[in-house]
Amino acid sequence: MTPIPDDCIAHDSPAGRLAASKPRAARKYRHGVPRFNVVYQTTILEHRNALGLTMRDVAAAVGLSLTGMFAVEHGGNVELRHAMDIAEFFGVTIETLWRKLP
């Protein structure tokens, strides 16, 4: 997992404002290989960790269950409306959060 450079984080986004309001340090999470047949690689985890947000924080902010957010973050299928909500929350484009694998 490659950390996202600080200049790529949208601190004025809803995610940035939520992270700024939280009095805790960024947490480091380890996760294994995605359980899904992945065509796109997501950078949601990297954005989340860069801002010190938990998966629960993001799920609540975009209206997904924790289970749904876990699936999306680990390469599961995502509805376009949820992808748009997550990208808007982080203040980036969908293409920034989901990169096509070679």
Secondary structure, DSSP 8 states (H G I E B T S, - for coil): -----GGGS-TTSHHHHHHHH--S--------S-SS--SEEE-HHHHHHHHT--HHHHHHHHT--HHHHHHHHTT----HHHHHHHHHHHTS-HHHHEEE--
